[in-house]
Amino acid sequence: MRHKLAVSLLLVVLGAALAVSAEKPKTYTSKYDNVDVDSILGNSRILTSYIKCMLDEGPCTPDARDLKKTLPDALQTGCEKCNEKQKTTSERVIKHLIKERSKDWDRLVNKFDPKGEYKKRYESLA
């Protein structure tokens, strides 16, 4: 169960929140807001599996697929549909990726921000 929650959290980590409804909500769902982010960031195996999912290099759980679909919108809008908890969590995850997993951060940026439009905004957090 923690694995599914962590997958969804990764999107939040990358500046996204979770599942977008058909009506395009004003905010992302808050159902994953209480996930223990530090335990996910501290578990290389789980974090790597989420990164591989985001990069199309490994399998994705249904939650991870939803997360991957939400990520472009969250990046483009600067997480404007995120609540304060999601913004704080996203910043913590991004800082961790930049400092501790810089190669993975670069690969994620290359996939989700190939023109570098959002990279400066997020790298200023580190």
OpenMM code with the backbone's topology and positions (N, CA, C; nanometers):
from openmm import Vec3, app, unit

residues = "MET ARG HIS LYS LEU ALA VAL SER LEU LEU LEU VAL VAL LEU GLY ALA ALA LEU ALA VAL SER ALA GLU LYS PRO LYS THR TYR THR SER LYS TYR ASP ASN VAL ASP VAL ASP SER ILE LEU GLY ASN SER ARG ILE LEU THR SER TYR ILE LYS CYS MET LEU ASP GLU GLY PRO CYS THR PRO ASP ALA ARG ASP LEU LYS LYS THR LEU PRO ASP ALA LEU GLN THR GLY CYS GLU LYS CYS ASN GLU LYS GLN LYS THR THR SER GLU ARG VAL ILE LYS HIS LEU ILE LYS GLU ARG SER LYS ASP TRP ASP ARG LEU VAL ASN LYS PHE ASP PRO LYS GLY GLU TYR LYS LYS ARG TYR GLU SER LEU ALA".split()
positions = [
    Vec3(0.0823, -0.1185, 0.0000),
    Vec3(0.0000, 0.0000, 0.0000),
    Vec3(0.0865, 0.1246, 0.0000),
    Vec3(0.1952, 0.1237, 0.0766),
    Vec3(0.2860, 0.2374, 0.0813),
    Vec3(0.3443, 0.2616, -0.0569),
    Vec3(0.3660, 0.1528, -0.1332),
    Vec3(0.4225, 0.1637, -0.2679),
    Vec3(0.3296, 0.2446, -0.3574),
    Vec3(0.1992, 0.2172, -0.3539),
    Vec3(0.1042, 0.2916, -0.4362),
    Vec3(0.1003, 0.4382, -0.3965),
    Vec3(0.1005, 0.4627, -0.2679),
    Vec3(0.0960, 0.6012, -0.2208),
    Vec3(0.2217, 0.6759, -0.2622),
    Vec3(0.3329, 0.6088, -0.2578),
    Vec3(0.4588, 0.6726, -0.2921),
    Vec3(0.4629, 0.7096, -0.4394),
    Vec3(0.4056, 0.6257, -0.5232),
    Vec3(0.4026, 0.6556, -0.6661),
    Vec3(0.3291, 0.7870, -0.6889),
    Vec3(0.2165, 0.8000, -0.6260),
    Vec3(0.1390, 0.9219, -0.6426),
    Vec3(0.2136, 1.0418, -0.5880),
    Vec3(0.2868, 1.0198, -0.4817),
    Vec3(0.3616, 1.1279, -0.4211),
    Vec3(0.4697, 1.1796, -0.5143),
    Vec3(0.5265, 1.0942, -0.5944),
    Vec3(0.6332, 1.1365, -0.6839),
    Vec3(0.5861, 1.2486, -0.7756),
    Vec3(0.4664, 1.2384, -0.8248),
    Vec3(0.4156, 1.3468, -0.9081),
    Vec3(0.4117, 1.4757, -0.8290),
    Vec3(0.3625, 1.4626, -0.7078),
    Vec3(0.3627, 1.5806, -0.6217),
    Vec3(0.5053, 1.6290, -0.6075),
    Vec3(0.6053, 1.5377, -0.5911),
    Vec3(0.7463, 1.5668, -0.5823),
    Vec3(0.7927, 1.6446, -0.7014),
    Vec3(0.7453, 1.6124, -0.8176),
    Vec3(0.7884, 1.6771, -0.9398),
    Vec3(0.7072, 1.8015, -0.9703),
    Vec3(0.6409, 1.8512, -0.8721),
    Vec3(0.5672, 1.9756, -0.8888),
    Vec3(0.4231, 1.9518, -0.9251),
    Vec3(0.3756, 1.8257, -0.9096),
    Vec3(0.2391, 1.7982, -0.9458),
    Vec3(0.1602, 1.7542, -0.8267),
    Vec3(0.0330, 1.7555, -0.8460),
    Vec3(-0.0537, 1.6914, -0.7511),
    Vec3(-0.1086, 1.5702, -0.8223),
    Vec3(-0.2159, 1.5171, -0.7766),
    Vec3(-0.2597, 1.3915, -0.8308),
    Vec3(-0.3805, 1.4039, -0.9220),
    Vec3(-0.4370, 1.2922, -0.9514),
    Vec3(-0.5423, 1.2684, -1.0491),
    Vec3(-0.6292, 1.3893, -1.0833),
    Vec3(-0.6378, 1.4161, -1.2115),
    Vec3(-0.7197, 1.5253, -1.2613),
    Vec3(-0.8544, 1.4677, -1.3036),
    Vec3(-0.9626, 1.5273, -1.2602),
    Vec3(-1.0941, 1.4786, -1.3002),
    Vec3(-1.1279, 1.5289, -1.4404),
    Vec3(-1.2345, 1.4770, -1.4965),
    Vec3(-1.2746, 1.5141, -1.6321),
    Vec3(-1.3096, 1.6623, -1.6418),
    Vec3(-1.3560, 1.7216, -1.5322),
    Vec3(-1.3934, 1.8635, -1.5342),
    Vec3(-1.2767, 1.9565, -1.5086),
    Vec3(-1.1597, 1.9046, -1.4940),
    Vec3(-1.0405, 1.9842, -1.4669),
    Vec3(-1.0597, 2.0679, -1.3403),
    Vec3(-1.0328, 2.0091, -1.2255),
    Vec3(-1.0592, 2.0745, -1.0980),
    Vec3(-0.9718, 2.1974, -1.0749),
    Vec3(-1.0171, 2.2813, -0.9834),
    Vec3(-0.9392, 2.3996, -0.9470),
    Vec3(-0.8205, 2.3595, -0.8623),
    Vec3(-0.8308, 2.2472, -0.7942),
    Vec3(-0.7192, 2.1947, -0.7159),
    Vec3(-0.7084, 2.0447, -0.7412),
    Vec3(-0.5889, 1.9903, -0.7144),
    Vec3(-0.5687, 1.8474, -0.7259),
    Vec3(-0.6228, 1.7798, -0.6005),
    Vec3(-0.6475, 1.6505, -0.6098),
    Vec3(-0.6974, 1.5755, -0.4955),
    Vec3(-0.5980, 1.5795, -0.3796),
    Vec3(-0.6499, 1.5763, -0.2589),
    Vec3(-0.5643, 1.5817, -0.1403),
    Vec3(-0.5510, 1.4447, -0.0737),
    Vec3(-0.5954, 1.3397, -0.1386),
    Vec3(-0.5975, 1.2095, -0.0719),
    Vec3(-0.4591, 1.1533, -0.0398),
    Vec3(-0.3543, 1.2062, -0.0979),
    Vec3(-0.2193, 1.1575, -0.0686),
    Vec3(-0.1367, 1.2568, 0.0129),
    Vec3(-0.1994, 1.3586, 0.0639),
    Vec3(-0.1267, 1.4644, 0.1349),
    Vec3(-0.0558, 1.4174, 0.2619),
    Vec3(-0.1010, 1.3096, 0.3218),
    Vec3(-0.0419, 1.2644, 0.4475),
    Vec3(0.0573, 1.1498, 0.4315),
    Vec3(0.1026, 1.1256, 0.3115),
    Vec3(0.2025, 1.0226, 0.2875),
    Vec3(0.3357, 1.0674, 0.3478),
    Vec3(0.4087, 0.9743, 0.4059),
    Vec3(0.5386, 1.0038, 0.4669),
    Vec3(0.6445, 1.0180, 0.3566),
    Vec3(0.6640, 1.1381, 0.3099),
    Vec3(0.7556, 1.1666, 0.1996),
    Vec3(0.8996, 1.1290, 0.2345),
    Vec3(0.9396, 1.1559, 0.3560),
    Vec3(1.0780, 1.1271, 0.3950),
    Vec3(1.1108, 0.9788, 0.3859),
    Vec3(1.0140, 0.8922, 0.4168),
    Vec3(1.0411, 0.7485, 0.4061),
    Vec3(1.0558, 0.7063, 0.2603),
    Vec3(0.9868, 0.7732, 0.1716),
    Vec3(0.9988, 0.7423, 0.0288),
    Vec3(1.1326, 0.7928, -0.0237),
    Vec3(1.1669, 0.9151, 0.0113),
    Vec3(1.2942, 0.9711, -0.0339),
    Vec3(1.4121, 0.8932, 0.0236),
    Vec3(1.3929, 0.8323, 0.1371),
    Vec3(1.4984, 0.7545, 0.2007),
    Vec3(1.5078, 0.6108, 0.1516),
    Vec3(1.4152, 0.5701, 0.0657),
    Vec3(1.4153, 0.4337, 0.0138),
    Vec3(1.4498, 0.4371, -0.1351),
    Vec3(1.5745, 0.4138, -0.1654),
    Vec3(1.6237, 0.4246, -0.3029),
    Vec3(1.5490, 0.3323, -0.3998),
    Vec3(1.5174, 0.2124, -0.3546),
    Vec3(1.4499, 0.1157, -0.4418),
    Vec3(1.3127, 0.1669, -0.4845),
    Vec3(1.2341, 0.2162, -0.3890),
    Vec3(1.1002, 0.2655, -0.4214),
    Vec3(1.1081, 0.3917, -0.5065),
    Vec3(1.1940, 0.4843, -0.4678),
    Vec3(1.2080, 0.6075, -0.5441),
    Vec3(1.2527, 0.5779, -0.6874),
    Vec3(1.3452, 0.4859, -0.7037),
    Vec3(1.3924, 0.4488, -0.8372),
    Vec3(1.2787, 0.3907, -0.9216),
    Vec3(1.1931, 0.3099, -0.8606),
    Vec3(1.0829, 0.2519, -0.9385),
    Vec3(0.9866, 0.3600, -0.9867),
    Vec3(0.9641, 0.4624, -0.9073),
    Vec3(0.8768, 0.5712, -0.9498),
    Vec3(0.9416, 0.6531, -1.0616),
    Vec3(1.0696, 0.6766, -1.0466),
    Vec3(1.1421, 0.7522, -1.1497),
    Vec3(1.1391, 0.6754, -1.2814),
    Vec3(1.1607, 0.5444, -1.2751),
    Vec3(1.1567, 0.4626, -1.3970),
    Vec3(1.0193, 0.4682, -1.4620),
    Vec3(0.9153, 0.4674, -1.3807),
    Vec3(0.7802, 0.4798, -1.4355),
    Vec3(0.7653, 0.6122, -1.5093),
    Vec3(0.8063, 0.7210, -1.4449),
    Vec3(0.7925, 0.8531, -1.5058),
    Vec3(0.8695, 0.8639, -1.6366),
    Vec3(0.9812, 0.7912, -1.6460),
    Vec3(1.0669, 0.7966, -1.7645),
    Vec3(1.0326, 0.6898, -1.8674),
    Vec3(0.9235, 0.6168, -1.8461),
    Vec3(0.8827, 0.5079, -1.9359),
    Vec3(0.9885, 0.3984, -1.9444),
    Vec3(1.0576, 0.3748, -1.8346),
    Vec3(1.1622, 0.2724, -1.8300),
    Vec3(1.1232, 0.1540, -1.7421),
    Vec3(1.0055, 0.1598, -1.6848),
    Vec3(0.9602, 0.0531, -1.5973),
    Vec3(0.8096, 0.0567, -1.5844),
    Vec3(0.7546, -0.0457, -1.5192),
    Vec3(0.6086, -0.0516, -1.5039),
    Vec3(0.5571, 0.0577, -1.4120),
    Vec3(0.4307, 0.0909, -1.4315),
    Vec3(0.3642, 0.1919, -1.3497),
    Vec3(0.2405, 0.1317, -1.2849),
    Vec3(0.2175, 0.1672, -1.1624),
    Vec3(0.0913, 0.1326, -1.0985),
    Vec3(-0.0144, 0.2279, -1.1547),
    Vec3(-0.1420, 0.1989, -1.1343),
    Vec3(-0.2459, 0.2921, -1.1806),
    Vec3(-0.2271, 0.4332, -1.1235),
    Vec3(-0.1875, 0.4419, -0.9974),
    Vec3(-0.1645, 0.5734, -0.9373),
    Vec3(-0.0497, 0.6459, -1.0063),
    Vec3(0.0538, 0.5719, -1.0407),
    Vec3(0.1686, 0.6325, -1.1081),
    Vec3(0.1294, 0.6840, -1.2458),
    Vec3(0.0449, 0.6092, -1.3162),
    Vec3(-0.0014, 0.6553, -1.4480),
    Vec3(-0.0791, 0.7862, -1.4340),
    Vec3(-0.1664, 0.7944, -1.3329),
    Vec3(-0.2407, 0.9188, -1.3104),
    Vec3(-0.1447, 1.0331, -1.2803),
    Vec3(-0.0473, 1.0037, -1.2003),
    Vec3(0.0528, 1.1032, -1.1635),
    Vec3(0.1276, 1.1531, -1.2873),
    Vec3(0.1658, 1.0601, -1.3708),
    Vec3(0.2411, 1.0953, -1.4920),
    Vec3(0.1565, 1.1810, -1.5863),
    Vec3(0.0278, 1.1574, -1.5883),
    Vec3(-0.0616, 1.2381, -1.6721),
    Vec3(-0.0771, 1.3795, -1.6164),
    Vec3(-0.0692, 1.3932, -1.4845),
    Vec3(-0.0887, 1.5224, -1.4188),
    Vec3(0.0361, 1.6100, -1.4226),
    Vec3(0.1511, 1.5476, -1.4274),
    Vec3(0.2778, 1.6200, -1.4177),
    Vec3(0.2921, 1.7350, -1.5175),
    Vec3(0.2634, 1.7159, -1.6457),
    Vec3(0.2793, 1.8302, -1.7388),
    Vec3(0.1973, 1.9527, -1.6987),
    Vec3(0.0743, 1.9307, -1.6544),
    Vec3(-0.0088, 2.0436, -1.6125),
    Vec3(0.0500, 2.1124, -1.4898),
    Vec3(0.0954, 2.0337, -1.3944),
    Vec3(0.1535, 2.0915, -1.2728),
    Vec3(0.2788, 2.1722, -1.3042),
    Vec3(0.3607, 2.1228, -1.3959),
    Vec3(0.4811, 2.1960, -1.4349),
    Vec3(0.4458, 2.3263, -1.5058),
    Vec3(0.3535, 2.3188, -1.5983),
    Vec3(0.3167, 2.4366, -1.6773),
    Vec3(0.2548, 2.5460, -1.5920),
    Vec3(0.1795, 2.5060, -1.4910),
    Vec3(0.1085, 2.6052, -1.4101),
    Vec3(0.1835, 2.6432, -1.2833),
    Vec3(0.3019, 2.5895, -1.2634),
    Vec3(0.3751, 2.6182, -1.1407),
    Vec3(0.3038, 2.5631, -1.0186),
    Vec3(0.2331, 2.4537, -1.0389),
    Vec3(0.1612, 2.3852, -0.9307),
    Vec3(0.0494, 2.4738, -0.8750),
    Vec3(-0.0115, 2.5543, -0.9596),
    Vec3(-0.1160, 2.6453, -0.9118),
    Vec3(-0.2397, 2.5717, -0.8614),
    Vec3(-0.2602, 2.4471, -0.9015),
    Vec3(-0.3730, 2.3680, -0.8520),
    Vec3(-0.3364, 2.2886, -0.7271),
    Vec3(-0.2126, 2.3038, -0.6810),
    Vec3(-0.1670, 2.2344, -0.5599),
    Vec3(-0.2117, 2.3120, -0.4371),
    Vec3(-0.2452, 2.2388, -0.3310),
    Vec3(-0.2713, 2.3063, -0.2044),
    Vec3(-0.1356, 2.3340, -0.1381),
    Vec3(-0.1365, 2.4023, -0.0249),
    Vec3(-0.0099, 2.4405, 0.0397),
    Vec3(0.0732, 2.3193, 0.0795),
    Vec3(0.0090, 2.2157, 0.1284),
    Vec3(0.0802, 2.0931, 0.1669),
    Vec3(0.1502, 2.0330, 0.0451),
    Vec3(0.0823, 2.0269, -0.0672),
    Vec3(0.1395, 1.9711, -0.1899),
    Vec3(0.2556, 2.0561, -0.2400),
    Vec3(0.2432, 2.1868, -0.2292),
    Vec3(0.3527, 2.2744, -0.2705),
    Vec3(0.4759, 2.2523, -0.1838),
    Vec3(0.4556, 2.2446, -0.0540),
    Vec3(0.5668, 2.2218, 0.0385),
    Vec3(0.6321, 2.0863, 0.0114),
    Vec3(0.5500, 1.9857, -0.0070),
    Vec3(0.6012, 1.8510, -0.0342),
    Vec3(0.6758, 1.8482, -0.1669),
    Vec3(0.6211, 1.9118, -0.2665),
    Vec3(0.6860, 1.9164, -0.3978),
    Vec3(0.8240, 1.9802, -0.3884),
    Vec3(0.8323, 2.0887, -0.3164),
    Vec3(0.9607, 2.1577, -0.3013),
    Vec3(1.0622, 2.0684, -0.2311),
    Vec3(1.0181, 1.9955, -0.1285),
    Vec3(1.1091, 1.9069, -0.0563),
    Vec3(1.1589, 1.7947, -0.1477),
    Vec3(1.0714, 1.7397, -0.2261),
    Vec3(1.1089, 1.6312, -0.3171),
    Vec3(1.2035, 1.6822, -0.4258),
    Vec3(1.1713, 1.7969, -0.4813),
    Vec3(1.2556, 1.8539, -0.5866),
    Vec3(1.3950, 1.8830, -0.5333),
    Vec3(1.4025, 1.9419, -0.4149),
    Vec3(1.5337, 1.9680, -0.3539),
    Vec3(1.6120, 1.8386, -0.3380),
    Vec3(1.5437, 1.7337, -0.2927),
    Vec3(1.6102, 1.6048, -0.2751),
    Vec3(1.6616, 1.5515, -0.4092),
    Vec3(1.5782, 1.5562, -0.5106),
    Vec3(1.6201, 1.5060, -0.6416),
    Vec3(1.7382, 1.5847, -0.6964),
    Vec3(1.7343, 1.7149, -0.6842),
    Vec3(1.8428, 1.7983, -0.7357),
    Vec3(1.9733, 1.7703, -0.6618),
    Vec3(1.9666, 1.7587, -0.5305),
    Vec3(2.0880, 1.7411, -0.4509),
    Vec3(2.1368, 1.5968, -0.4446),
    Vec3(2.0443, 1.5017, -0.4333),
    Vec3(2.0835, 1.3629, -0.4095),
    Vec3(2.0734, 1.2720, -0.5320),
    Vec3(1.9935, 1.3114, -0.6292),
    Vec3(1.9721, 1.2273, -0.7476),
    Vec3(1.9763, 1.3155, -0.8727),
    Vec3(2.0829, 1.3923, -0.8839),
    Vec3(2.0910, 1.4936, -0.9906),
    Vec3(2.0808, 1.4332, -1.1307),
    Vec3(2.1352, 1.3159, -1.1527),
    Vec3(2.1249, 1.2536, -1.2858),
    Vec3(1.9799, 1.2185, -1.3173),
    Vec3(1.9093, 1.1674, -1.2175),
    Vec3(1.7672, 1.1380, -1.2376),
    Vec3(1.6885, 1.2667, -1.2575),
    Vec3(1.7211, 1.3705, -1.1813),
    Vec3(1.6556, 1.5007, -1.1978),
    Vec3(1.6749, 1.5498, -1.3419),
    Vec3(1.7973, 1.5424, -1.3924),
    Vec3(1.8258, 1.5874, -1.5286),
    Vec3(1.7457, 1.5074, -1.6316),
    Vec3(1.7351, 1.3788, -1.6093),
    Vec3(1.6599, 1.2943, -1.7028),
    Vec3(1.5110, 1.3278, -1.6997),
    Vec3(1.4579, 1.3536, -1.5813),
    Vec3(1.3177, 1.3918, -1.5690),
    Vec3(1.2922, 1.5282, -1.6341),
    Vec3(1.3839, 1.6207, -1.6133),
    Vec3(1.3719, 1.7524, -1.6758),
    Vec3(1.3755, 1.7383, -1.8278),
    Vec3(1.4663, 1.6561, -1.8791),
    Vec3(1.4756, 1.6364, -2.0245),
    Vec3(1.3467, 1.5807, -2.0826),
    Vec3(1.2797, 1.4956, -2.0076),
    Vec3(1.1548, 1.4386, -2.0570),
    Vec3(1.0378, 1.5358, -2.0445),
    Vec3(1.0233, 1.5964, -1.9277),
    Vec3(0.9042, 1.6761, -1.9010),
    Vec3(0.9214, 1.8257, -1.9266),
    Vec3(1.0447, 1.8695, -1.9493),
    Vec3(1.0710, 2.0110, -1.9755),
    Vec3(1.1854, 2.0240, -2.0760),
    Vec3(1.1694, 1.9644, -2.1952),
    Vec3(1.2797, 1.9620, -2.2920),
    Vec3(1.3282, 2.1001, -2.3362),
    Vec3(1.2436, 2.2006, -2.3288),
    Vec3(1.2836, 2.3357, -2.3679),
    Vec3(1.3399, 2.4153, -2.2504),
    Vec3(1.3388, 2.3568, -2.1314),
    Vec3(1.3922, 2.4247, -2.0136),
    Vec3(1.3070, 2.5400, -1.9639),
    Vec3(1.1793, 2.5402, -1.9976),
    Vec3(1.0910, 2.6502, -1.9597),
    Vec3(1.0663, 2.6577, -1.8090),
    Vec3(1.0622, 2.5433, -1.7422),
    Vec3(1.0259, 2.5398, -1.6014),
    Vec3(1.1448, 2.5094, -1.5108),
    Vec3(1.2545, 2.4659, -1.5691),
    Vec3(1.3699, 2.4196, -1.4936),
    Vec3(1.4227, 2.5250, -1.3951),
    Vec3(1.4355, 2.6485, -1.4399),
    Vec3(1.4890, 2.7548, -1.3527),
    Vec3(1.4013, 2.7758, -1.2300),
    Vec3(1.2720, 2.7722, -1.2497),
    Vec3(1.1773, 2.7919, -1.1386),
    Vec3(1.2007, 2.6858, -1.0314),
    Vec3(1.2186, 2.5616, -1.0728),
    Vec3(1.2326, 2.4535, -0.9766),
    Vec3(1.3732, 2.4421, -0.9211),
    Vec3(1.4728, 2.4710, -1.0007),
    Vec3(1.6092, 2.4607, -0.9513),
    Vec3(1.6439, 2.5736, -0.8543),
    Vec3(1.5691, 2.6804, -0.8559),
    Vec3(1.5929, 2.7870, -0.7588),
    Vec3(1.5530, 2.7438, -0.6179),
    Vec3(1.4818, 2.6344, -0.6062),
    Vec3(1.4432, 2.5828, -0.4759),
    Vec3(1.5584, 2.5186, -0.4027),
    Vec3(1.6542, 2.4650, -0.4775),
    Vec3(1.7632, 2.3879, -0.4158),
    Vec3(1.8684, 2.4744, -0.3508),
] * unit.nanometer
topology = app.Topology()
chain = topology.addChain("A")
for resn in residues:
    res = topology.addResidue(resn, chain)
    for name in ("N", "CA", "C"):
        topology.addAtom(name, app.Element.getBySymbol(name[0]), res)
